[in-house]
Amino acid sequence: MIVLLDGLIGLCALASSAVWWLASRQRLRRISRLEELDAADMNRLVTVLNRTQILNARAALLASVTAALAALRIGIQAVRDV
């Protein structure tokens, strides 16, 4: 059981870091102060921000699962050692 938890902790941590890396790859186009924004520009900006927020939320969830699994593993090990 401990080995399984260790594997799950590693996989969740890897998945979390991969999703956060994907979120960091979303680049916003720089806008000049002289440039006029139209509806398409605003739509692109909002879309990129929404996608980044969704990826960040998924990564945070995976990080939380990783922490919960680590706490469970520590608890099981503590009970076994007693």
mmCIF file of the N, C-alpha and C atoms, coordinates in Angstrom:
data_MODEL
# 
_entry.id   MODEL 
# 
loop_
_atom_site.group_PDB 
_atom_site.id 
_atom_site.type_symbol 
_atom_site.label_atom_id 
_atom_site.label_alt_id 
_atom_site.label_comp_id 
_atom_site.label_asym_id 
_atom_site.label_entity_id 
_atom_site.label_seq_id 
_atom_site.pdbx_PDB_ins_code 
_atom_site.Cartn_x 
_atom_site.Cartn_y 
_atom_site.Cartn_z 
_atom_site.occupancy 
_atom_site.B_iso_or_equiv 
_atom_site.pdbx_formal_charge 
_atom_site.auth_seq_id 
_atom_site.auth_comp_id 
_atom_site.auth_asym_id 
_atom_site.auth_atom_id 
_atom_site.pdbx_PDB_model_num 
ATOM 1   N N  . MET A 1 1  ? 0.821   -1.195 0.000   1.00 0.00 ? 1  MET A N  1 
ATOM 2   C CA . MET A 1 1  ? 0.000   0.000  0.000   1.00 0.00 ? 1  MET A CA 1 
ATOM 3   C C  . MET A 1 1  ? 0.866   1.261  0.000   1.00 0.00 ? 1  MET A C  1 
ATOM 4   N N  . ILE A 1 2  ? 1.939   1.241  0.785   1.00 0.00 ? 2  ILE A N  1 
ATOM 5   C CA . ILE A 1 2  ? 2.838   2.395  0.846   1.00 0.00 ? 2  ILE A CA 1 
ATOM 6   C C  . ILE A 1 2  ? 3.481   2.635  -0.516  1.00 0.00 ? 2  ILE A C  1 
ATOM 7   N N  . VAL A 1 3  ? 3.884   1.571  -1.180  1.00 0.00 ? 3  VAL A N  1 
ATOM 8   C CA . VAL A 1 3  ? 4.515   1.704  -2.493  1.00 0.00 ? 3  VAL A CA 1 
ATOM 9   C C  . VAL A 1 3  ? 3.522   2.283  -3.497  1.00 0.00 ? 3  VAL A C  1 
ATOM 10  N N  . LEU A 1 4  ? 2.266   1.839  -3.428  1.00 0.00 ? 4  LEU A N  1 
ATOM 11  C CA . LEU A 1 4  ? 1.225   2.365  -4.313  1.00 0.00 ? 4  LEU A CA 1 
ATOM 12  C C  . LEU A 1 4  ? 1.008   3.856  -4.058  1.00 0.00 ? 4  LEU A C  1 
ATOM 13  N N  . LEU A 1 5  ? 0.935   4.242  -2.790  1.00 0.00 ? 5  LEU A N  1 
ATOM 14  C CA . LEU A 1 5  ? 0.768   5.660  -2.457  1.00 0.00 ? 5  LEU A CA 1 
ATOM 15  C C  . LEU A 1 5  ? 1.957   6.488  -2.942  1.00 0.00 ? 5  LEU A C  1 
ATOM 16  N N  . ASP A 1 6  ? 3.165   5.957  -2.775  1.00 0.00 ? 6  ASP A N  1 
ATOM 17  C CA . ASP A 1 6  ? 4.350   6.673  -3.259  1.00 0.00 ? 6  ASP A CA 1 
ATOM 18  C C  . ASP A 1 6  ? 4.273   6.889  -4.770  1.00 0.00 ? 6  ASP A C  1 
ATOM 19  N N  . GLY A 1 7  ? 3.839   5.869  -5.490  1.00 0.00 ? 7  GLY A N  1 
ATOM 20  C CA . GLY A 1 7  ? 3.684   6.000  -6.937  1.00 0.00 ? 7  GLY A CA 1 
ATOM 21  C C  . GLY A 1 7  ? 2.632   7.023  -7.316  1.00 0.00 ? 7  GLY A C  1 
ATOM 22  N N  . LEU A 1 8  ? 1.496   6.998  -6.613  1.00 0.00 ? 8  LEU A N  1 
ATOM 23  C CA . LEU A 1 8  ? 0.437   7.974  -6.884  1.00 0.00 ? 8  LEU A CA 1 
ATOM 24  C C  . LEU A 1 8  ? 0.886   9.395  -6.569  1.00 0.00 ? 8  LEU A C  1 
ATOM 25  N N  . ILE A 1 9  ? 1.622   9.558  -5.479  1.00 0.00 ? 9  ILE A N  1 
ATOM 26  C CA . ILE A 1 9  ? 2.134   10.884 -5.119  1.00 0.00 ? 9  ILE A CA 1 
ATOM 27  C C  . ILE A 1 9  ? 3.052   11.403 -6.225  1.00 0.00 ? 9  ILE A C  1 
ATOM 28  N N  . GLY A 1 10 ? 3.932   10.557 -6.698  1.00 0.00 ? 10 GLY A N  1 
ATOM 29  C CA . GLY A 1 10 ? 4.840   10.958 -7.776  1.00 0.00 ? 10 GLY A CA 1 
ATOM 30  C C  . GLY A 1 10 ? 4.108   11.298 -9.058  1.00 0.00 ? 10 GLY A C  1 
ATOM 31  N N  . LEU A 1 11 ? 3.127   10.476 -9.427  1.00 0.00 ? 11 LEU A N  1 
ATOM 32  C CA . LEU A 1 11 ? 2.364   10.736 -10.652 1.00 0.00 ? 11 LEU A CA 1 
ATOM 33  C C  . LEU A 1 11 ? 1.547   12.015 -10.555 1.00 0.00 ? 11 LEU A C  1 
ATOM 34  N N  . CYS A 1 12 ? 0.920   12.242 -9.417  1.00 0.00 ? 12 CYS A N  1 
ATOM 35  C CA . CYS A 1 12 ? 0.122   13.464 -9.243  1.00 0.00 ? 12 CYS A CA 1 
ATOM 36  C C  . CYS A 1 12 ? 1.007   14.707 -9.262  1.00 0.00 ? 12 CYS A C  1 
ATOM 37  N N  . ALA A 1 13 ? 2.164   14.618 -8.635  1.00 0.00 ? 13 ALA A N  1 
ATOM 38  C CA . ALA A 1 13 ? 3.090   15.756 -8.646  1.00 0.00 ? 13 ALA A CA 1 
ATOM 39  C C  . ALA A 1 13 ? 3.572   16.030 -10.065 1.00 0.00 ? 13 ALA A C  1 
ATOM 40  N N  . LEU A 1 14 ? 3.862   14.980 -10.813 1.00 0.00 ? 14 LEU A N  1 
ATOM 41  C CA . LEU A 1 14 ? 4.291   15.139 -12.200 1.00 0.00 ? 14 LEU A CA 1 
ATOM 42  C C  . LEU A 1 14 ? 3.178   15.741 -13.051 1.00 0.00 ? 14 LEU A C  1 
ATOM 43  N N  . ALA A 1 15 ? 1.955   15.252 -12.875 1.00 0.00 ? 15 ALA A N  1 
ATOM 44  C CA . ALA A 1 15 ? 0.820   15.783 -13.636 1.00 0.00 ? 15 ALA A CA 1 
ATOM 45  C C  . ALA A 1 15 ? 0.571   17.248 -13.290 1.00 0.00 ? 15 ALA A C  1 
ATOM 46  N N  . SER A 1 16 ? 0.658   17.576 -12.019 1.00 0.00 ? 16 SER A N  1 
ATOM 47  C CA . SER A 1 16 ? 0.456   18.962 -11.590 1.00 0.00 ? 16 SER A CA 1 
ATOM 48  C C  . SER A 1 16 ? 1.489   19.891 -12.218 1.00 0.00 ? 16 SER A C  1 
ATOM 49  N N  . SER A 1 17 ? 2.732   19.485 -12.183 1.00 0.00 ? 17 SER A N  1 
ATOM 50  C CA . SER A 1 17 ? 3.774   20.337 -12.763 1.00 0.00 ? 17 SER A CA 1 
ATOM 51  C C  . SER A 1 17 ? 3.614   20.450 -14.276 1.00 0.00 ? 17 SER A C  1 
ATOM 52  N N  . ALA A 1 18 ? 3.174   19.387 -14.934 1.00 0.00 ? 18 ALA A N  1 
ATOM 53  C CA . ALA A 1 18 ? 2.958   19.441 -16.381 1.00 0.00 ? 18 ALA A CA 1 
ATOM 54  C C  . ALA A 1 18 ? 1.826   20.404 -16.732 1.00 0.00 ? 18 ALA A C  1 
ATOM 55  N N  . VAL A 1 19 ? 0.746   20.370 -15.958 1.00 0.00 ? 19 VAL A N  1 
ATOM 56  C CA . VAL A 1 19 ? -0.379  21.261 -16.237 1.00 0.00 ? 19 VAL A CA 1 
ATOM 57  C C  . VAL A 1 19 ? 0.012   22.710 -15.966 1.00 0.00 ? 19 VAL A C  1 
ATOM 58  N N  . TRP A 1 20 ? 0.763   22.960 -14.886 1.00 0.00 ? 20 TRP A N  1 
ATOM 59  C CA . TRP A 1 20 ? 1.210   24.325 -14.626 1.00 0.00 ? 20 TRP A CA 1 
ATOM 60  C C  . TRP A 1 20 ? 2.167   24.804 -15.709 1.00 0.00 ? 20 TRP A C  1 
ATOM 61  N N  . TRP A 1 21 ? 2.991   23.916 -16.234 1.00 0.00 ? 21 TRP A N  1 
ATOM 62  C CA . TRP A 1 21 ? 3.876   24.287 -17.335 1.00 0.00 ? 21 TRP A CA 1 
ATOM 63  C C  . TRP A 1 21 ? 3.052   24.666 -18.561 1.00 0.00 ? 21 TRP A C  1 
ATOM 64  N N  . LEU A 1 22 ? 1.996   23.895 -18.859 1.00 0.00 ? 22 LEU A N  1 
ATOM 65  C CA . LEU A 1 22 ? 1.123   24.240 -19.983 1.00 0.00 ? 22 LEU A CA 1 
ATOM 66  C C  . LEU A 1 22 ? 0.461   25.598 -19.772 1.00 0.00 ? 22 LEU A C  1 
ATOM 67  N N  . ALA A 1 23 ? 0.042   25.882 -18.547 1.00 0.00 ? 23 ALA A N  1 
ATOM 68  C CA . ALA A 1 23 ? -0.583  27.174 -18.256 1.00 0.00 ? 23 ALA A CA 1 
ATOM 69  C C  . ALA A 1 23 ? 0.410   28.315 -18.461 1.00 0.00 ? 23 ALA A C  1 
ATOM 70  N N  . SER A 1 24 ? 1.663   28.081 -18.135 1.00 0.00 ? 24 SER A N  1 
ATOM 71  C CA . SER A 1 24 ? 2.660   29.141 -18.283 1.00 0.00 ? 24 SER A CA 1 
ATOM 72  C C  . SER A 1 24 ? 3.025   29.383 -19.744 1.00 0.00 ? 24 SER A C  1 
ATOM 73  N N  . ARG A 1 25 ? 2.695   28.458 -20.620 1.00 0.00 ? 25 ARG A N  1 
ATOM 74  C CA . ARG A 1 25 ? 3.011   28.600 -22.042 1.00 0.00 ? 25 ARG A CA 1 
ATOM 75  C C  . ARG A 1 25 ? 2.012   29.487 -22.778 1.00 0.00 ? 25 ARG A C  1 
ATOM 76  N N  . GLN A 1 26 ? 0.887   29.804 -22.149 1.00 0.00 ? 26 GLN A N  1 
ATOM 77  C CA . GLN A 1 26 ? -0.122  30.663 -22.776 1.00 0.00 ? 26 GLN A CA 1 
ATOM 78  C C  . GLN A 1 26 ? 0.396   32.099 -22.774 1.00 0.00 ? 26 GLN A C  1 
ATOM 79  N N  . ARG A 1 27 ? 0.721   32.624 -23.925 1.00 0.00 ? 27 ARG A N  1 
ATOM 80  C CA . ARG A 1 27 ? 1.273   33.974 -24.023 1.00 0.00 ? 27 ARG A CA 1 
ATOM 81  C C  . ARG A 1 27 ? 0.205   34.947 -24.513 1.00 0.00 ? 27 ARG A C  1 
ATOM 82  N N  . LEU A 1 28 ? 0.238   36.120 -23.935 1.00 0.00 ? 28 LEU A N  1 
ATOM 83  C CA . LEU A 1 28 ? -0.630  37.194 -24.396 1.00 0.00 ? 28 LEU A CA 1 
ATOM 84  C C  . LEU A 1 28 ? 0.148   38.059 -25.375 1.00 0.00 ? 28 LEU A C  1 
ATOM 85  N N  . ARG A 1 29 ? -0.533  38.514 -26.401 1.00 0.00 ? 29 ARG A N  1 
ATOM 86  C CA . ARG A 1 29 ? 0.101   39.389 -27.380 1.00 0.00 ? 29 ARG A CA 1 
ATOM 87  C C  . ARG A 1 29 ? 0.240   40.779 -26.773 1.00 0.00 ? 29 ARG A C  1 
ATOM 88  N N  . ARG A 1 30 ? 1.395   41.371 -26.942 1.00 0.00 ? 30 ARG A N  1 
ATOM 89  C CA . ARG A 1 30 ? 1.596   42.733 -26.429 1.00 0.00 ? 30 ARG A CA 1 
ATOM 90  C C  . ARG A 1 30 ? 0.810   43.713 -27.284 1.00 0.00 ? 30 ARG A C  1 
ATOM 91  N N  . ILE A 1 31 ? 0.291   44.718 -26.613 1.00 0.00 ? 31 ILE A N  1 
ATOM 92  C CA . ILE A 1 31 ? -0.527  45.712 -27.295 1.00 0.00 ? 31 ILE A CA 1 
ATOM 93  C C  . ILE A 1 31 ? 0.159   47.066 -27.165 1.00 0.00 ? 31 ILE A C  1 
ATOM 94  N N  . SER A 1 32 ? 0.251   47.759 -28.275 1.00 0.00 ? 32 SER A N  1 
ATOM 95  C CA . SER A 1 32 ? 0.813   49.101 -28.267 1.00 0.00 ? 32 SER A CA 1 
ATOM 96  C C  . SER A 1 32 ? -0.211  50.079 -27.700 1.00 0.00 ? 32 SER A C  1 
ATOM 97  N N  . ARG A 1 33 ? 0.272   51.126 -27.067 1.00 0.00 ? 33 ARG A N  1 
ATOM 98  C CA . ARG A 1 33 ? -0.667  52.112 -26.524 1.00 0.00 ? 33 ARG A CA 1 
ATOM 99  C C  . ARG A 1 33 ? -1.353  52.894 -27.633 1.00 0.00 ? 33 ARG A C  1 
ATOM 100 N N  . LEU A 1 34 ? -0.791  52.850 -28.832 1.00 0.00 ? 34 LEU A N  1 
ATOM 101 C CA . LEU A 1 34 ? -1.389  53.549 -29.968 1.00 0.00 ? 34 LEU A CA 1 
ATOM 102 C C  . LEU A 1 34 ? -2.402  52.682 -30.712 1.00 0.00 ? 34 LEU A C  1 
ATOM 103 N N  . GLU A 1 35 ? -2.434  51.408 -30.382 1.00 0.00 ? 35 GLU A N  1 
ATOM 104 C CA . GLU A 1 35 ? -3.289  50.457 -31.094 1.00 0.00 ? 35 GLU A CA 1 
ATOM 105 C C  . GLU A 1 35 ? -4.721  50.506 -30.559 1.00 0.00 ? 35 GLU A C  1 
ATOM 106 N N  . GLU A 1 36 ? -5.665  50.385 -31.477 1.00 0.00 ? 36 GLU A N  1 
ATOM 107 C CA . GLU A 1 36 ? -7.071  50.314 -31.075 1.00 0.00 ? 36 GLU A CA 1 
ATOM 108 C C  . GLU A 1 36 ? -7.479  48.856 -30.952 1.00 0.00 ? 36 GLU A C  1 
ATOM 109 N N  . LEU A 1 37 ? -8.161  48.546 -29.868 1.00 0.00 ? 37 LEU A N  1 
ATOM 110 C CA . LEU A 1 37 ? -8.639  47.183 -29.660 1.00 0.00 ? 37 LEU A CA 1 
ATOM 111 C C  . LEU A 1 37 ? -10.027 47.041 -30.262 1.00 0.00 ? 37 LEU A C  1 
ATOM 112 N N  . ASP A 1 38 ? -10.209 45.978 -31.025 1.00 0.00 ? 38 ASP A N  1 
ATOM 113 C CA . ASP A 1 38 ? -11.549 45.688 -31.529 1.00 0.00 ? 38 ASP A CA 1 
ATOM 114 C C  . ASP A 1 38 ? -12.099 44.470 -30.784 1.00 0.00 ? 38 ASP A C  1 
ATOM 115 N N  . ALA A 1 39 ? -13.283 44.052 -31.155 1.00 0.00 ? 39 ALA A N  1 
ATOM 116 C CA . ALA A 1 39 ? -13.941 42.941 -30.459 1.00 0.00 ? 39 ALA A CA 1 
ATOM 117 C C  . ALA A 1 39 ? -13.140 41.647 -30.586 1.00 0.00 ? 39 ALA A C  1 
ATOM 118 N N  . ALA A 1 40 ? -12.529 41.408 -31.739 1.00 0.00 ? 40 ALA A N  1 
ATOM 119 C CA . ALA A 1 40 ? -11.748 40.180 -31.935 1.00 0.00 ? 40 ALA A CA 1 
ATOM 120 C C  . ALA A 1 40 ? -10.525 40.157 -31.014 1.00 0.00 ? 40 ALA A C  1 
ATOM 121 N N  . ASP A 1 41 ? -9.867  41.309 -30.855 1.00 0.00 ? 41 ASP A N  1 
ATOM 122 C CA . ASP A 1 41 ? -8.715  41.386 -29.948 1.00 0.00 ? 41 ASP A CA 1 
ATOM 123 C C  . ASP A 1 41 ? -9.133  41.092 -28.511 1.00 0.00 ? 41 ASP A C  1 
ATOM 124 N N  . MET A 1 42 ? -10.227 41.696 -28.086 1.00 0.00 ? 42 MET A N  1 
ATOM 125 C CA . MET A 1 42 ? -10.722 41.464 -26.723 1.00 0.00 ? 42 MET A CA 1 
ATOM 126 C C  . MET A 1 42 ? -11.101 39.999 -26.527 1.00 0.00 ? 42 MET A C  1 
ATOM 127 N N  . ASN A 1 43 ? -11.714 39.410 -27.548 1.00 0.00 ? 43 ASN A N  1 
ATOM 128 C CA . ASN A 1 43 ? -12.105 38.001 -27.470 1.00 0.00 ? 43 ASN A CA 1 
ATOM 129 C C  . ASN A 1 43 ? -10.878 37.107 -27.320 1.00 0.00 ? 43 ASN A C  1 
ATOM 130 N N  . ARG A 1 44 ? -9.818  37.390 -28.068 1.00 0.00 ? 44 ARG A N  1 
ATOM 131 C CA . ARG A 1 44 ? -8.585  36.602 -27.962 1.00 0.00 ? 44 ARG A CA 1 
ATOM 132 C C  . ARG A 1 44 ? -7.976  36.731 -26.568 1.00 0.00 ? 44 ARG A C  1 
ATOM 133 N N  . LEU A 1 45 ? -7.951  37.944 -26.033 1.00 0.00 ? 45 LEU A N  1 
ATOM 134 C CA . LEU A 1 45 ? -7.396  38.153 -24.693 1.00 0.00 ? 45 LEU A CA 1 
ATOM 135 C C  . LEU A 1 45 ? -8.189  37.400 -23.634 1.00 0.00 ? 45 LEU A C  1 
ATOM 136 N N  . VAL A 1 46 ? -9.497  37.506 -23.701 1.00 0.00 ? 46 VAL A N  1 
ATOM 137 C CA . VAL A 1 46 ? -10.347 36.829 -22.716 1.00 0.00 ? 46 VAL A CA 1 
ATOM 138 C C  . VAL A 1 46 ? -10.210 35.316 -22.838 1.00 0.00 ? 46 VAL A C  1 
ATOM 139 N N  . THR A 1 47 ? -10.132 34.808 -24.062 1.00 0.00 ? 47 THR A N  1 
ATOM 140 C CA . THR A 1 47 ? -9.990  33.367 -24.279 1.00 0.00 ? 47 THR A CA 1 
ATOM 141 C C  . THR A 1 47 ? -8.692  32.846 -23.674 1.00 0.00 ? 47 THR A C  1 
ATOM 142 N N  . VAL A 1 48 ? -7.594  33.545 -23.903 1.00 0.00 ? 48 VAL A N  1 
ATOM 143 C CA . VAL A 1 48 ? -6.305  33.114 -23.350 1.00 0.00 ? 48 VAL A CA 1 
ATOM 144 C C  . VAL A 1 48 ? -6.332  33.168 -21.823 1.00 0.00 ? 48 VAL A C  1 
ATOM 145 N N  . LEU A 1 49 ? -6.909  34.223 -21.264 1.00 0.00 ? 49 LEU A N  1 
ATOM 146 C CA . LEU A 1 49 ? -7.000  34.323 -19.805 1.00 0.00 ? 49 LEU A CA 1 
ATOM 147 C C  . LEU A 1 49 ? -7.860  33.205 -19.229 1.00 0.00 ? 49 LEU A C  1 
ATOM 148 N N  . ASN A 1 50 ? -8.968  32.892 -19.888 1.00 0.00 ? 50 ASN A N  1 
ATOM 149 C CA . ASN A 1 50 ? -9.838  31.814 -19.410 1.00 0.00 ? 50 ASN A CA 1 
ATOM 150 C C  . ASN A 1 50 ? -9.140  30.460 -19.474 1.00 0.00 ? 50 ASN A C  1 
ATOM 151 N N  . ARG A 1 51 ? -8.446  30.195 -20.569 1.00 0.00 ? 51 ARG A N  1 
ATOM 152 C CA . ARG A 1 51 ? -7.734  28.914 -20.693 1.00 0.00 ? 51 ARG A CA 1 
ATOM 153 C C  . ARG A 1 51 ? -6.655  28.783 -19.624 1.00 0.00 ? 51 ARG A C  1 
ATOM 154 N N  . THR A 1 52 ? -5.927  29.864 -19.392 1.00 0.00 ? 52 THR A N  1 
ATOM 155 C CA . THR A 1 52 ? -4.889  29.846 -18.366 1.00 0.00 ? 52 THR A CA 1 
ATOM 156 C C  . THR A 1 52 ? -5.489  29.608 -16.990 1.00 0.00 ? 52 THR A C  1 
ATOM 157 N N  . GLN A 1 53 ? -6.619  30.254 -16.707 1.00 0.00 ? 53 GLN A N  1 
ATOM 158 C CA . GLN A 1 53 ? -7.277  30.077 -15.409 1.00 0.00 ? 53 GLN A CA 1 
ATOM 159 C C  . GLN A 1 53 ? -7.743  28.642 -15.230 1.00 0.00 ? 53 GLN A C  1 
ATOM 160 N N  . ILE A 1 54 ? -8.278  28.036 -16.273 1.00 0.00 ? 54 ILE A N  1 
ATOM 161 C CA . ILE A 1 54 ? -8.735  26.642 -16.195 1.00 0.00 ? 54 ILE A CA 1 
ATOM 162 C C  . ILE A 1 54 ? -7.550  25.716 -15.928 1.00 0.00 ? 54 ILE A C  1 
ATOM 163 N N  . LEU A 1 55 ? -6.442  25.915 -16.643 1.00 0.00 ? 55 LEU A N  1 
ATOM 164 C CA . LEU A 1 55 ? -5.260  25.077 -16.429 1.00 0.00 ? 55 LEU A CA 1 
ATOM 165 C C  . LEU A 1 55 ? -4.688  25.275 -15.026 1.00 0.00 ? 55 LEU A C  1 
ATOM 166 N N  . ASN A 1 56 ? -4.674  26.509 -14.546 1.00 0.00 ? 56 ASN A N  1 
ATOM 167 C CA . ASN A 1 56 ? -4.187  26.758 -13.183 1.00 0.00 ? 56 ASN A CA 1 
ATOM 168 C C  . ASN A 1 56 ? -5.077  26.085 -12.147 1.00 0.00 ? 56 ASN A C  1 
ATOM 169 N N  . ALA A 1 57 ? -6.388  26.100 -12.370 1.00 0.00 ? 57 ALA A N  1 
ATOM 170 C CA . ALA A 1 57 ? -7.307  25.444 -11.435 1.00 0.00 ? 57 ALA A CA 1 
ATOM 171 C C  . ALA A 1 57 ? -7.069  23.936 -11.416 1.00 0.00 ? 57 ALA A C  1 
ATOM 172 N N  . ARG A 1 58 ? -6.851  23.349 -12.581 1.00 0.00 ? 58 ARG A N  1 
ATOM 173 C CA . ARG A 1 58 ? -6.578  21.904 -12.646 1.00 0.00 ? 58 ARG A CA 1 
ATOM 174 C C  . ARG A 1 58 ? -5.267  21.569 -11.949 1.00 0.00 ? 58 ARG A C  1 
ATOM 175 N N  . ALA A 1 59 ? -4.253  22.384 -12.170 1.00 0.00 ? 59 ALA A N  1 
ATOM 176 C CA . ALA A 1 59 ? -2.959  22.144 -11.529 1.00 0.00 ? 59 ALA A CA 1 
ATOM 177 C C  . ALA A 1 59 ? -3.066  22.277 -10.014 1.00 0.00 ? 59 ALA A C  1 
ATOM 178 N N  . ALA A 1 60 ? -3.827  23.256 -9.554  1.00 0.00 ? 60 ALA A N  1 
ATOM 179 C CA . ALA A 1 60 ? -4.013  23.421 -8.110  1.00 0.00 ? 60 ALA A CA 1 
ATOM 180 C C  . ALA A 1 60 ? -4.750  22.225 -7.522  1.00 0.00 ? 60 ALA A C  1 
ATOM 181 N N  . LEU A 1 61 ? -5.734  21.708 -8.237  1.00 0.00 ? 61 LEU A N  1 
ATOM 182 C CA . LEU A 1 61 ? -6.453  20.519 -7.773  1.00 0.00 ? 61 LEU A CA 1 
ATOM 183 C C  . LEU A 1 61 ? -5.507  19.326 -7.680  1.00 0.00 ? 61 LEU A C  1 
ATOM 184 N N  . LEU A 1 62 ? -4.674  19.135 -8.694  1.00 0.00 ? 62 LEU A N  1 
ATOM 185 C CA . LEU A 1 62 ? -3.711  18.033 -8.661  1.00 0.00 ? 62 LEU A CA 1 
ATOM 186 C C  . LEU A 1 62 ? -2.707  18.205 -7.521  1.00 0.00 ? 62 LEU A C  1 
ATOM 187 N N  . ALA A 1 63 ? -2.286  19.427 -7.262  1.00 0.00 ? 63 ALA A N  1 
ATOM 188 C CA . ALA A 1 63 ? -1.371  19.669 -6.145  1.00 0.00 ? 63 ALA A CA 1 
ATOM 189 C C  . ALA A 1 63 ? -2.052  19.349 -4.814  1.00 0.00 ? 63 ALA A C  1 
ATOM 190 N N  . SER A 1 64 ? -3.336  19.668 -4.702  1.00 0.00 ? 64 SER A N  1 
ATOM 191 C CA . SER A 1 64 ? -4.084  19.347 -3.479  1.00 0.00 ? 64 SER A CA 1 
ATOM 192 C C  . SER A 1 64 ? -4.224  17.841 -3.294  1.00 0.00 ? 64 SER A C  1 
ATOM 193 N N  . VAL A 1 65 ? -4.482  17.128 -4.378  1.00 0.00 ? 65 VAL A N  1 
ATOM 194 C CA . VAL A 1 65 ? -4.579  15.665 -4.308  1.00 0.00 ? 65 VAL A CA 1 
ATOM 195 C C  . VAL A 1 65 ? -3.235  15.080 -3.889  1.00 0.00 ? 65 VAL A C  1 
ATOM 196 N N  . THR A 1 66 ? -2.155  15.625 -4.443  1.00 0.00 ? 66 THR A N  1 
ATOM 197 C CA . THR A 1 66 ? -0.820  15.164 -4.070  1.00 0.00 ? 66 THR A CA 1 
ATOM 198 C C  . THR A 1 66 ? -0.568  15.356 -2.580  1.00 0.00 ? 66 THR A C  1 
ATOM 199 N N  . ALA A 1 67 ? -0.936  16.518 -2.062  1.00 0.00 ? 67 ALA A N  1 
ATOM 200 C CA . ALA A 1 67 ? -0.746  16.784 -0.631  1.00 0.00 ? 67 ALA A CA 1 
ATOM 201 C C  . ALA A 1 67 ? -1.596  15.848 0.225   1.00 0.00 ? 67 ALA A C  1 
ATOM 202 N N  . ALA A 1 68 ? -2.827  15.576 -0.199  1.00 0.00 ? 68 ALA A N  1 
ATOM 203 C CA . ALA A 1 68 ? -3.693  14.667 0.558   1.00 0.00 ? 68 ALA A CA 1 
ATOM 204 C C  . ALA A 1 68 ? -3.125  13.249 0.556   1.00 0.00 ? 68 ALA A C  1 
ATOM 205 N N  . LEU A 1 69 ? -2.633  12.799 -0.592  1.00 0.00 ? 69 LEU A N  1 
ATOM 206 C CA . LEU A 1 69 ? -2.027  11.467 -0.665  1.00 0.00 ? 69 LEU A CA 1 
ATOM 207 C C  . LEU A 1 69 ? -0.768  11.386 0.199   1.00 0.00 ? 69 LEU A C  1 
ATOM 208 N N  . ALA A 1 70 ? 0.026   12.451 0.187   1.00 0.00 ? 70 ALA A N  1 
ATOM 209 C CA . ALA A 1 70 ? 1.233   12.465 1.020   1.00 0.00 ? 70 ALA A CA 1 
ATOM 210 C C  . ALA A 1 70 ? 0.865   12.412 2.500   1.00 0.00 ? 70 ALA A C  1 
ATOM 211 N N  . ALA A 1 71 ? -0.172  13.147 2.890   1.00 0.00 ? 71 ALA A N  1 
ATOM 212 C CA . ALA A 1 71 ? -0.615  13.120 4.286   1.00 0.00 ? 71 ALA A CA 1 
ATOM 213 C C  . ALA A 1 71 ? -1.130  11.734 4.664   1.00 0.00 ? 71 ALA A C  1 
ATOM 214 N N  . LEU A 1 72 ? -1.871  11.096 3.759   1.00 0.00 ? 72 LEU A N  1 
ATOM 215 C CA . LEU A 1 72 ? -2.366  9.743  4.003   1.00 0.00 ? 72 LEU A CA 1 
ATOM 216 C C  . LEU A 1 72 ? -1.210  8.763  4.164   1.00 0.00 ? 72 LEU A C  1 
ATOM 217 N N  . ARG A 1 73 ? -0.218  8.887  3.306   1.00 0.00 ? 73 ARG A N  1 
ATOM 218 C CA . ARG A 1 73 ? 0.944   7.995  3.372   1.00 0.00 ? 73 ARG A CA 1 
ATOM 219 C C  . ARG A 1 73 ? 1.699   8.179  4.686   1.00 0.00 ? 73 ARG A C  1 
ATOM 220 N N  . ILE A 1 74 ? 1.881   9.428  5.102   1.00 0.00 ? 74 ILE A N  1 
ATOM 221 C CA . ILE A 1 74 ? 2.565   9.699  6.368   1.00 0.00 ? 74 ILE A CA 1 
ATOM 222 C C  . ILE A 1 74 ? 1.762   9.132  7.533   1.00 0.00 ? 74 ILE A C  1 
ATOM 223 N N  . GLY A 1 75 ? 0.443   9.278  7.482   1.00 0.00 ? 75 GLY A N  1 
ATOM 224 C CA . GLY A 1 75 ? -0.411  8.741  8.541   1.00 0.00 ? 75 GLY A CA 1 
ATOM 225 C C  . GLY A 1 75 ? -0.352  7.230  8.621   1.00 0.00 ? 75 GLY A C  1 
ATOM 226 N N  . ILE A 1 76 ? -0.400  6.570  7.480   1.00 0.00 ? 76 ILE A N  1 
ATOM 227 C CA . ILE A 1 76 ? -0.323  5.104  7.460   1.00 0.00 ? 76 ILE A CA 1 
ATOM 228 C C  . ILE A 1 76 ? 1.022   4.638  8.003   1.00 0.00 ? 76 ILE A C  1 
ATOM 229 N N  . GLN A 1 77 ? 2.090   5.314  7.584   1.00 0.00 ? 77 GLN A N  1 
ATOM 230 C CA . GLN A 1 77 ? 3.421   4.940  8.064   1.00 0.00 ? 77 GLN A CA 1 
ATOM 231 C C  . GLN A 1 77 ? 3.539   5.156  9.570   1.00 0.00 ? 77 GLN A C  1 
ATOM 232 N N  . ALA A 1 78 ? 2.932   6.223  10.082  1.00 0.00 ? 78 ALA A N  1 
ATOM 233 C CA . ALA A 1 78 ? 2.982   6.493  11.523  1.00 0.00 ? 78 ALA A CA 1 
ATOM 234 C C  . ALA A 1 78 ? 2.246   5.411  12.307  1.00 0.00 ? 78 ALA A C  1 
ATOM 235 N N  . VAL A 1 79 ? 1.103   4.956  11.788  1.00 0.00 ? 79 VAL A N  1 
ATOM 236 C CA . VAL A 1 79 ? 0.341   3.900  12.461  1.00 0.00 ? 79 VAL A CA 1 
ATOM 237 C C  . VAL A 1 79 ? 1.118   2.589  12.423  1.00 0.00 ? 79 VAL A C  1 
ATOM 238 N N  . ARG A 1 80 ? 1.762   2.299  11.310  1.00 0.00 ? 80 ARG A N  1 
ATOM 239 C CA . ARG A 1 80 ? 2.545   1.061  11.196  1.00 0.00 ? 80 ARG A CA 1 
ATOM 240 C C  . ARG A 1 80 ? 3.738   1.046  12.146  1.00 0.00 ? 80 ARG A C  1 
ATOM 241 N N  . ASP A 1 81 ? 4.342   2.212  12.360  1.00 0.00 ? 81 ASP A N  1 
ATOM 242 C CA . ASP A 1 81 ? 5.537   2.292  13.202  1.00 0.00 ? 81 ASP A CA 1 
ATOM 243 C C  . ASP A 1 81 ? 5.226   2.157  14.686  1.00 0.00 ? 81 ASP A C  1 
ATOM 244 N N  . VAL A 1 82 ? 3.972   2.338  15.061  1.00 0.00 ? 82 VAL A N  1 
ATOM 245 C CA . VAL A 1 82 ? 3.609   2.275  16.490  1.00 0.00 ? 82 VAL A CA 1 
ATOM 246 C C  . VAL A 1 82 ? 3.515   0.861  16.970  1.00 0.00 ? 82 VAL A C  1 
# 
